[in-house]
């Protein structure tokens, strides 16, 4: 995501590979891997050739939504917007299945004024359930991703995500942790990991100061996340999924420097753990 303003998708993948990363998580929207932009098998095959040639494995898609895309919203009071949101997710699932990318993250959207939370929750569950059903048919795992309070009032805490997962009740619907979000909504990250347990299938690693002001995903080690405790908790629950760095923010940055800094920091803490 950090490369969206700076490079093409292919250039970003090559840079990530040269840095020595092992896996890549791609942004499933234009100008990167949007299902509308990469809308045919040939274009998608070429992306996967770049991934392979860069020594990487594509492990997940990050969807557009939340504070980044207010037109993609499972909880919106306008039925047409909910319908178009489901269509976008189904396109992402189909693309993931075609490209053999195993995980797609899934976020709730936000309530519109005049909507009761119970109603927003019900709309959200219906839409997510439709996407999850389609994903099950395609062999793709959906990982519920929380949002911060400044972006949503629907699926915010990890408890919300786990409740939504249980209500959808499908083997291909689990939860993920985004450490920048959880540092705000579930500041006891160690217990959040233990709570998720076997239902945790994916992790975005990023940092902030634990205050929910904007979409601020800094390199690990720059904020208040205790990475040694967090990674120790992952080890405690025998987590075997991927760890991906998702750093981006609303002002110009040297994303190469951030990506290298993030990798070196996490590898240091992983060795300690």
Phi and psi in degrees as a GROMACS rama.xvg file:
@    title "Ramachandran Plot"
@    xaxis  label "Phi"
@    yaxis  label "Psi"
@TYPE xy
-63.2438  -21.7405  UNK-2
-89.3092  -2.77595  UNK-3
-56.9571  -38.729  UNK-4
-86.0974  -4.65666  UNK-5
-120.93  -36.8914  UNK-6
-138.506  168.119  UNK-7
-72.4679  167.402  UNK-8
-58.8749  -47.2218  UNK-9
-62.6898  -41.3409  UNK-10
-64.5632  -41.7151  UNK-11
-60.2296  -45.0248  UNK-12
-61.5493  -44.7603  UNK-13
-61.6793  -42.0222  UNK-14
-63.0366  -44.0886  UNK-15
-61.6173  -40.3427  UNK-16
-64.5679  -42.6492  UNK-17
-64.1564  -26.3769  UNK-18
-75.6323  -10.1864  UNK-19
94.6695  9.81471  UNK-20
-64.6835  157.624  UNK-21
-103.431  -28.378  UNK-22
-132.912  163.354  UNK-23
-138.755  141.492  UNK-24
-115.385  122.791  UNK-25
-107.406  145.461  UNK-26
-77.1541  118.13  UNK-27
-89.0001  54.4305  UNK-28
-160.645  152.557  UNK-29
-62.022  144.219  UNK-30
-89.6584  9.29314  UNK-31
-99.3123  -127.081  UNK-32
-83.6825  56.4739  UNK-33
-72.1136  134.728  UNK-34
-63.0252  -19.0445  UNK-35
-82.3589  -30.975  UNK-36
-82.3808  -50.1709  UNK-37
-94.1959  75.6678  UNK-38
-105.172  17.9623  UNK-39
-146.23  162.032  UNK-40
-62.5036  -35.7078  UNK-41
-64.1851  -45.3387  UNK-42
-65.1361  -39.5104  UNK-43
-70.3577  -37.3037  UNK-44
-63.5057  -39.2561  UNK-45
-64.2403  -36.9624  UNK-46
-61.9671  -44.7724  UNK-47
-68.2382  -27.9895  UNK-48
-66.3889  -39.8265  UNK-49
-64.792  -41.9957  UNK-50
-59.0703  -48.9571  UNK-51
-64.1626  -45.6903  UNK-52
-63.606  -23.0829  UNK-53
-88.5594  4.25091  UNK-54
73.5781  26.3467  UNK-55
-114.47  163.379  UNK-56
-121.591  128.282  UNK-57
-81.0853  117.375  UNK-58
-113.649  -13.1819  UNK-59
-164.885  160.8  UNK-60
-116.331  133.296  UNK-61
-98.2246  123.473  UNK-62
-86.5124  158.987  UNK-63
-79.7538  150.194  UNK-64
154.154  -167.754  UNK-65
60.9824  -138.665  UNK-66
-71.3636  -10.1659  UNK-67
-88.926  -17.7703  UNK-68
-154.99  89.3708  UNK-69
-73.4507  -8.1669  UNK-70
-87.6907  -5.59702  UNK-71
-111.262  104.18  UNK-72
-157.438  106.287  UNK-73
-65.3434  -19.0447  UNK-74
-104.619  9.76954  UNK-75
-70.7433  147.92  UNK-76
-74.8619  -16.522  UNK-77
-90.0696  120.191  UNK-78
-59.8375  -37.7573  UNK-79
-59.8854  -40.1233  UNK-80
-67.7359  -40.7734  UNK-81
-61.5404  -42.2107  UNK-82
-62.9771  -45.8458  UNK-83
-66.3487  -31.8398  UNK-84
-65.4112  -44.1873  UNK-85
-61.6124  -41.8034  UNK-86
-61.3826  -41.3405  UNK-87
-61.6826  -46.1373  UNK-88
-63.4888  -40.6621  UNK-89
-63.9043  -38.5235  UNK-90
-60.9803  -40.1284  UNK-91
-65.5123  -41.3262  UNK-92
-62.7922  -45.5991  UNK-93
-60.9889  -41.4578  UNK-94
-64.892  -43.4835  UNK-95
-61.1663  -43.4194  UNK-96
-62.9272  -43.385  UNK-97
-64.1251  -36.809  UNK-98
-92.9861  4.02888  UNK-99
57.692  43.1904  UNK-100
-98.2728  119.99  UNK-101
-78.0251  -23.4096  UNK-102
-129.815  138.665  UNK-103
-126.52  128.323  UNK-104
-80.7715  158.884  UNK-105
-141.618  124.55  UNK-106
-121.45  160.869  UNK-107
-84.9274  -31.3908  UNK-108
86.2548  -168.381  UNK-109
-134.632  160.967  UNK-110
-79.6556  145.728  UNK-111
-97.2128  145.392  UNK-112
-51.2739  134.557  UNK-113
95.7327  -6.18116  UNK-114
-98.5634  130.594  UNK-115
-72.1778  148.528  UNK-116
-61.2066  -37.042  UNK-117
-58.8991  -39.1162  UNK-118
-70.8321  -42.7195  UNK-119
-60.0172  -41.5488  UNK-120
-61.8696  -44.1981  UNK-121
-63.5063  -45.9057  UNK-122
-59.3109  -43.1505  UNK-123
-62.276  -44.9511  UNK-124
-62.9929  -40.8638  UNK-125
-61.5214  -46.1746  UNK-126
-67.5999  -46.8866  UNK-127
-61.4373  -39.7196  UNK-128
-61.6131  -38.4819  UNK-129
-64.5262  -42.8677  UNK-130
-65.511  -44.9884  UNK-131
-61.9954  -40.8343  UNK-132
-59.962  -45.217  UNK-133
-64.7066  -41.6454  UNK-134
-62.4022  -37.5863  UNK-135
-61.2418  -39.0578  UNK-136
-67.66  -25.8177  UNK-137
-97.7462  -3.85751  UNK-138
74.7795  29.4592  UNK-139
-111.295  137.73  UNK-140
-88.5567  135.721  UNK-141
-104.239  128.986  UNK-142
-113.248  113.952  UNK-143
-69.7642  128.116  UNK-144
-115.735  126.015  UNK-145
-75.3066  168.298  UNK-146
-123.946  160.853  UNK-147
-82.7247  168.186  UNK-148
-63.2406  -26.1944  UNK-149
-76.7957  -9.87977  UNK-150
-109.28  -25.3468  UNK-151
-157.105  165.644  UNK-152
-130.585  18.3481  UNK-153
-105.557  -80.1152  UNK-154
-103.141  96.9688  UNK-155
-114.056  -54.7141  UNK-156
-88.9898  165.926  UNK-157
-63.7669  -32.9268  UNK-158
-58.7924  -41.0491  UNK-159
-60.3018  -46.1371  UNK-160
-62.3137  -42.6788  UNK-161
-67.615  -37.0499  UNK-162
-64.8415  -44.067  UNK-163
-62.0102  -41.8656  UNK-164
-58.6765  -45.5998  UNK-165
-65.6489  -37.7573  UNK-166
-70.5284  -34.873  UNK-167
-70.1134  -38.9016  UNK-168
56.3673  62.594  UNK-169
-136.809  140.829  UNK-170
-65.7586  -17.5696  UNK-171
-103.377  21.8289  UNK-172
-123.751  112.71  UNK-173
-128.51  -162.877  UNK-174
-125.253  160.617  UNK-175
-130.346  166.077  UNK-176
-118.07  129.286  UNK-177
-108.52  110.405  UNK-178
-62.7138  -31.9401  UNK-179
-66.2829  -41.5252  UNK-180
-68.4509  -48.263  UNK-181
-66.5047  -26.1247  UNK-182
-65.5337  -22.0536  UNK-183
-94.1418  -47.4727  UNK-184
-92.3136  -26.8004  UNK-185
-134.715  71.8143  UNK-186
-62.6506  -17.3381  UNK-187
-87.9581  81.9018  UNK-188
-63.5815  -35.1833  UNK-189
-62.1589  -45.3465  UNK-190
-70.4335  -29.8463  UNK-191
-62.3417  -42.3187  UNK-192
-62.3375  -47.2219  UNK-193
-62.7529  -37.7868  UNK-194
-64.4924  -41.7991  UNK-195
-69.5057  -41.6444  UNK-196
53.2652  -131.06  UNK-197
-67.4048  -13.3338  UNK-198
-86.6127  -2.10103  UNK-199
-86.3681  118.521  UNK-200
-119.741  -3.73335  UNK-201
-162.133  151.101  UNK-202
-139.925  130.338  UNK-203
-98.9054  125.891  UNK-204
-101.089  120.147  UNK-205
-162.552  170.942  UNK-206
-137.531  158.842  UNK-207
-163.733  -172.231  UNK-208
-95.4898  10.4619  UNK-209
82.3371  11.1818  UNK-210
-112.183  131.013  UNK-211
-84.0397  62.0177  UNK-212
-112.161  92.531  UNK-213
85.2921  176.016  UNK-214
-95.5717  83.093  UNK-215
-113.401  105.497  UNK-216
-118.627  93.9356  UNK-217
-93.0606  167.427  UNK-218
-60.4896  142.691  UNK-219
-53.0054  135.041  UNK-220
101.896  -12.1769  UNK-221
-94.4331  -12.0522  UNK-222
-116.994  -147.193  UNK-223
-104.964  3.61316  UNK-224
-66.2114  131.365  UNK-225
-88.4844  96.9949  UNK-226
-70.0949  -34.6061  UNK-227
-63.8983  -42.933  UNK-228
-66.9146  -41.0975  UNK-229
-63.9841  -49.8306  UNK-230
-68.1072  -32.2262  UNK-231
-63.8704  -37.9549  UNK-232
-66.6865  -37.9673  UNK-233
-61.6729  -41.3669  UNK-234
-64.2586  -38.3038  UNK-235
-60.6402  -38.4704  UNK-236
-90.7921  6.93153  UNK-237
60.5813  42.0052  UNK-238
-64.359  129.627  UNK-239
-121.169  7.29592  UNK-240
-79.1819  -172.373  UNK-241
-89.1708  154.058  UNK-242
-114.083  119.341  UNK-243
-119.757  145.769  UNK-244
-85.741  126.023  UNK-245
-127.116  87.3838  UNK-246
-111.101  130.465  UNK-247
-167.575  159.859  UNK-248
-159.238  177.128  UNK-249
-88.1926  13.4994  UNK-250
-133.817  160.021  UNK-251
-60.6668  136.859  UNK-252
-139.709  163.627  UNK-253
-90.1445  92.6332  UNK-254
-67.4922  -32.3157  UNK-255
-59.5616  -45.9615  UNK-256
-62.1027  -42.1708  UNK-257
-63.3064  -41.2123  UNK-258
-66.3402  -42.4341  UNK-259
-65.8129  -45.416  UNK-260
-58.6628  -42.9298  UNK-261
-63.788  -45.3975  UNK-262
-63.0253  -47.1447  UNK-263
-63.8466  -39.6596  UNK-264
-65.9057  -48.6063  UNK-265
-64.5242  -39.3929  UNK-266
-63.0493  -36.9356  UNK-267
-63.3892  -45.7696  UNK-268
-69.4021  -38.384  UNK-269
-60.7082  -39.8456  UNK-270
-63.5304  -37.8906  UNK-271
-67.089  -38.5824  UNK-272
